[in-house]
Amino acid sequence: MNKLKITITVFFVLVLTFTYAQSKLILHTENAETKINKEIYGHFAEHLGHCIYGGIYVGEDSDIPNIRGFRDDVIGALKDMQIPLLRWPGGCFADTYHWKDGIGPRENRPTIVNVHWGGVTEDNSFGTHEFLDFCELIEAEPYININVGSGTVQEASEWVEYVTSSNVSPMTELRKKNGREEPWQVKYWGIGNENWGCGGNMTPEYYADLYNRFASYCHGDLYRIAGGPNSFDYNWMDVIMQKTTRHRHLVQGVSLHYYTIQTGNWGDKGNATGFGEKEWIETMEQTLRMETLVSRHSTIMDKYDPEKRIGLIVDEWGNWFNVEEGTNPGFLYQQNSLRDALVAGINLNIFNNHADRVKMANIAQMVNVLQSVILTKDDEMVLTPTYYLFKMYSVHQDATLVPSNLKTEDYSLDRRRVPKVHASASTKDGILSVTLVNLNPNSNESVEISITGNEYSAASGQIITAENMNDFNDFGQSEKVTLKALKINKPKDGKLTVELPEKSVVLIQLQ
């Protein structure tokens, strides 16, 4: 009798343990109303290393197949990934960039030294016309960053006029002389970049006054973005919101920059591929700080803008590791592993879930720099794990956020703990899309999904994973990390259970 009682007790303990251990995600489709702006899936291209030259632009005389100097392979890959928006010319480079140096016949354009990134000579062969031409080729919205640090109000005002005006004016005539008859439709304009640092080492009070002045002379139906805080500088956000929202028509967005530094130490940022489980969980822990940042900065913005009229623009984010051995330290070239795909998935889930305030985000950077979606070397091109993550998550662009509740246990190592599962969901054209990240590199995670508000009868899935946590795609090698189909069971009575393989990102689509 005692043995029977013990057996029954053990059985129920095991059942309860399994039930508790299973992650549970509830999706409230009946409450879906917030749009996930496609611009949350934006990218960033700076005059840094081989992002522009060699990565995007090789010139018309190059042996590498190109359209007007732009790489064919990169254009095709970006269109297939559905890139919605591209930020340019920086970054720190923006506040040393004088736009008139980059227009007119290329042989007449002056050179400058790129003081921020490697001290190399910039020949200005890629300027305003080239950038906007490239955006048209890849079908992406342009986002231009104005020079506040070393520029003038007149210079900024004339750049906006040159690009957007159809009036009879000196800048319009100059644009036409340089070969562009009709103005471009450029909506997004950043007024300065990191003005707390490389953009002038300013105080928030000083920068806010400068912002109001610059923005006053950038005329038109523009989406003006103020230079916001560095990571956890909440005072900067408070001052900017207080001083700029007095002139409601002058500010539509405030930027935020945060990079995942594996160690939290800028002196040694860790390696992009040579890492183990300790570095894996450190990176996930640092990435999840984005949730705190977005929440706390949003709370400050709510104080001055309860209607949520002003967007939080996370226009620099992503992994920042040590450069690859043997490369120029100023070029910020790093490889891209499965870990990067999971980091991107977590960040994009966070932005989706805060779509009421986050209106744009730009991963740094698009090609050959930091957490790139594409790597190039001569005529070769590599699509990174982050590329496939963005391709997978494109289903959320301009979809409607589905509110969700997730209960999951922690994955832990030593004294570090992170949730095992991370998620977001949206609906568009009758299709429910759920993106799930399994942060646990050691075991599968079972997720029970419950759906209220709508019924679905068909299911499909995709997955990104690899054999090893630090697998990556390299030149001349078969891809180790890519996007594959995943069989998903059909939902029944508003529920389905999904098994997430270890260290993976999964997309589930129901209709």
N, C-alpha and C positions, 0 to 999 in steps of 0.2 A: 504493500500500500504506500509506504513512504517513497519507494523507488518510482511508483507511478506519479505521485505528486511532484516529485523532483523533475521527472521527464516532462510533465505538462507545464510546469513553471518555466523550465528552460525553453520549451517550444514557444510559449507566449512572449518571453523576453526577446527571443530571436525575431519573432514576428513584429513586435513593437519596435525593435531596433531597426529593422529593415524599413518599416513604415516611416519612422522618424528620419532615417538617413536619406530617403528619397526626396529630391527637390520637387517643389510644387510651384507651378506658375499658373496664375489665374489671369485671364485676358477678358477685359470688359469692352467688347466691341460696340455695345450700345452707347458707350460714353465717348466714342472716338469723335473728336472735333478739332483738335489742334493740328495744323499743317506742319509737316516736317519739310522745311525749305530745302530745295535741291542744293542750294548754296552751302549747306552744311558739309557737302561732299566736295568742297573746293580744294584747290591745290595752289602751290606757291613756287614761283621760279625767280631766283635772284641771280644777279651777275656774280656768281660764286663758283669757283672751281670749273667743272665741266658741265654745269647745268645748262647754260645757254649755248656756249660755243662747244660743239662736239656732241652735246646731248640733244639739243633742239635744232640748232642752226649750224650748217656746215658750209654754206655758200653755194652759189649756183654752179661754180666750177669744180665742185667736189666729185670724186668718183663714186661716192656714196649716193644711191638713188635719192633724189630730192625733188621737191616742188618749190621753186623760187628760193632755193637754199635751205628749206626745212626738210628734215629727214622724213622720207616716206614711211619707214617702219614705225617711227614714233607717232606720226600723225594717225596711222591706222590703229595702233594699240590704244591710243588715248580715246579715239572715237568709239572703239569697241568697249572700252571701260566706261563710257558715257560720262566723261569729265564735264561738270556743269560750269565751272568757274576757275579762273586763273589769276593770281595776284602777281604783280610785277611793279617796279624793278628791284624791290627789296622790301624788308630787311634793312640792315645797316647801310647797304649800298645806296638805298633810296635817298638818304640825307646827305649824300655827296654827289648825287646825280643831277645834272643840269640838262633838261630835256632838249634844249636847242642844239646841244652837242650831237644829238642822235637823229637829226633830220637832214634832208637834202642829200646831194650826191655823196656817196660813201667816201670817195677819194678826198672830199673836202672836209670831212668830219675830224675834229681835233681828238687827240688821244688824252687819256688821263690815267693816273695810277690808282688802282683799286687798293686803297690803304687798309681796308678792313680785311680783305681776303687774299692773302698771299703776296701782296705788293706787286702784282702783275700789271702789265699795261693793258688798259681797256681801249680798244680802237673805235668803239661806238658804232660798229657796223650793224648791231642789233639795237634799234631804237623804237620810237613810238609807232611808226608805220609797220615795222617788222612784227612787233608784238601784236598789234591789232590785226594784222594780216594772219598771223599764226592762230589767234583766237577764232577768226572766221573759219580757218581750215579745220580746226578741231571741234568747231561748233560749241565753243565755251564763252560764257560771259567774261569780259575783262574787268579787272579790278586794279586801278592804278594808284600807287602810293606817292604822294606829293612830298617834295623836299622842304621840310621846315627847318631842319638843323642848320644848313648852310645856304638855304634858298631865301627868296624874297616873296612877299605877297604878290607883287606884280608878275613874277615868274610863274607862280602857281595859277593866278588868274588867267594869264595868257595861255597856259597849257590847257586848261579847261576849255577856253574859247577856241583854241586851235583844233581840238579834238571834236567838240560837240556843236559848235555854232554854225548855223546856216545863214546868218546875217552878213551883210556887206561890212567887212571889217579887215584891218591889217592881218590878223591871224588867220582869218578865213582865206584871204587871198594867198597867204604864205602856204597854207595847206594845199590849195589848188595848184600852186606853182610846183609843189613837191609831188604832184601826181594823184592826189585824192580829191575828187570833185565834191562828193557828198560827205557830210559829217558822219562820224561813227556814233553809234548808240552806246555810250559808256555811262552806266548808272552809278557804279561804285567808285568812290574816291576816298582814300585814306589821307588824313591830314597829319603827316609826320609818322615816324616809326620809333618805338622804344626811346622816346624823348627823355626818359629817366636814365638812359644809358648812352648807347652809341649815337643816339639822335640828338645829343646836346647836353646831357647830364643836367637836366633842368629839375626844378621843383615842380610839384603838381600845380601850384598856384600860378607860377610863371607860364607853364605850358598851357594851362587852361585859358589864360588871357590871350596868348599867341594863337591858340586854336580859334577862339572867337573872331580874332582879327582875320586870319587866313580864310576861315569858312565864310565870312561876310562877303569876300570878294571872289569866291568861287560860285559863279552864278549858274542858274539853271535848275532843272528838276533832277537834283542829284541826291544820292544816298551818301551823306558825309559821315566818315568814321573817325572818331577821336582816338588818339593814341592812349590806350588804357594801361593798366598796371602790369608789372612783372609779377606773375605768380601770386604770392600771398600778400602783396602790398595793398591792403584794404583801404588805407588812408588815401592812396592815389585815386582809387575808384570813387571814394566819397567826395573828394575835392573836385574831381572832373565832373561828376554828376551835378554837384551843387552849383558850380560856376557856369557850366554850359547849358543846362536845362533852363536857365533864365531866358535864353533865346531859343525857344522851342524849334523854330524852323531851321536852325543851323546844325543840329545834331540828330542823326538817325541811328548811329551805332557807336559803341565803345569797344575797343579791342581788348583782348586778354592773351598773354603769351605764357605757355607752360610747356616745358620739355620734360620728358621722362628721362632722368639720369639714374641709371641702374643703382649706383652706389649712393646717390644723393651728394656726391662729391665732384665738383667741377674739375678738380685736379686729376682725377682718375675716374673716368666715366664707365670703365668696364669695356669688355670686348664684344663686338657684334656677333661673333660666332663661337669664340672659344670660351664657353661658359658651361656651368653645371646647374644642378637644381637650386643651390644656394642663390646664385645670381638670377635664376628664373623667378623665384618667389620675390626677391628684392625688387625686380623690375615690375612685377605685377602690383606689388604694394605701392610703389611710387606712381604707377599709372592711375591707380584708383584714387589718388589724391585729387584728380581732376573733378571727381564728384563733389568733394568739399569745396573746391575753388568755385565751381560753377554755382553751387547752392549759396555760398556766402556772398559772392559778388552779386548774384541775382537779388538777394535780400537787400543789399545796399541800393541797388538800382530801383527796387520796388519803393523805397522810401521817397525817391524823387520822381519816379515814373510809375505810379501804381497801375496805369493803363497798359503797361508793357509796350509802349510805342517805340522805345529805343531798343535796338537789338544788341545782345552780347555777341561780339564777333571774335571767335577764338582763331585768329588768323595766323598763329604759329603754334603748332603742337607736333608731338611725335617723339620717337626715341633719338637720343643723342649719345653715341658711344665714342670711344677712341677711334681715330682714323685707322684705316688698314695700314699695316706695316709697309714702309717703303713709299708711301704716298705723301704729297705735300700737306703738312698739318693745316695750312690755311684753306685747303680745298674741301675739307669735311666729307671725304669719301668713306663710306662704310658699307659693308655687306648687309644683307637683309635676310633674316631667318624666319622660321615658323613662329618664333617668339614675337617678331614684329607684327605678324598677321593678327595674333591674339591681342596685342596691345592696341592695334588699330580698331579691332572689333569692340573692345571695351570702351575706348574713347567715343566711337561713333554711337554705341548704345547709350552712353551718357548724354551726348548731344541730342539724340532722338528724344530721350526721356525728358529733356529740358527744352523742348522745341517751342514752348511758350515764350522763352527768353532768348535762347541761342538761335540766331538767324543765319549765321554763316560760320564756317570753320575752314582752315586751310592747312593741310598737312605740309610739313617742311621736310624735304622739298621734292619736286616732281621727278627730276632726273639727276642721278649721279651725286647727290648731296643729301646727307643725313638719311632719313627714312624714305628713300625713293621708291616709287612704283616701277621705275624703269632704270636699268643700268646700260650704258653703252661703252663699247671699246672699238674704235675704228668703225668697221662696217657691221659689227655684231651688236645684238641687242638681247638683253635678258629681262624677262618679266618676273618681278620679285613676288614673294608671298604677299606683300602688302598690295601689290597690283591685283592679285586674285581676290583679296579681301574686299577691295573697293568695287570690283566687278560684281561680287556676290551681293554686297550691300546696296547696289544701285536701285534695287527694288523699293527702297525707302524714299527715294527722291520724289518730293512733292506728294508723298502719300500722307495719310492722316494717322497720327499717333493713336495707338490703342493703349489706354491706361492698363497697367499690369501690377500685380502683386507677386513677388517672388520670395519664397522661403527656401533657403538652402543652408547646408552646413558649411563650415570652414575647412579649407585645406591649409595645413600648417606644417612648418618646418622650423625647428628650434623655437625661437620666440616670435616668429612671424606668422601671421594668419591673414588669409584672404578668402573671400567667398569662393566656393567651388564653381558656381555657375553665375553667369552674368547675361542679361537679356534685354531686348527691346522688341516691340512689335508695331506693325502698321497695317493699314488696309488701303487698297487702291484698286479700282475697277473690279470690285467684288472678290478680290484675292486678299487673304490674310497672310502676311509675311512675318515670320518670327525668326529673329537671329539670336543664337545661343552660343556662348563661349564657355568651354570647359577649361578652367584654369588649372585643374589638377593634372600634372604630367604623368601620374602613376596609375590611375584607374579610371574606368568608365564611370559616368554619372547618369543615373536614371532620373528623368524629369517627367512628372505627370502634369500635363497641360489641361486645364479646364477652361472652356470658352462659354461666356454668357452673351446673350443678345442676338446671335446669328448661328445658323446651322451650316455645317460644311460636310461634304461627302467624299471629296477627293483630296489626295495628299501627294506631295512630291518633295524632294529634298536635295540639298547640295552640301558638300563638306570640304573643308580645308584641314589637312593634317599631314603628318609625315612620320617616318619610322623613328627619328630622333628629334629631340627638342631643338637642337641647333642646326638642323638640316637647312640648306639654302640652295638656290638655283645659281649656276655659274656658267660662264662662257664655255662653249664647246662641250657641255655636259648635258645629259638628259635631265629634265626637270625633276627635282625631288619633292617640291611643294607646288601643288596646283589645285585646280577646282574640279571636283568629281561629283557624279551623281550619288545620291544616298537614298536607299529605299526607306520610305516612311509608311507606317500602317495608317489606314484610314481612321478618321475619328469616329467614335461611336457614342451616342448620347451626350455629345458635347465634350468628350474627353478623348485624349490619346496619350500614350506613354512613349517617350523617345529615349533611346539609349545614346548618350553622347560619348563617343570614343575619347580616350584620354588625350589631353592637349590638342583640342580641336575647336573649330568654329563651324557651326551648322546653321543652314538656312532651311526652314520648313515653310512650305506654301500650301495653304488650304483654300479650296473653293467648292 
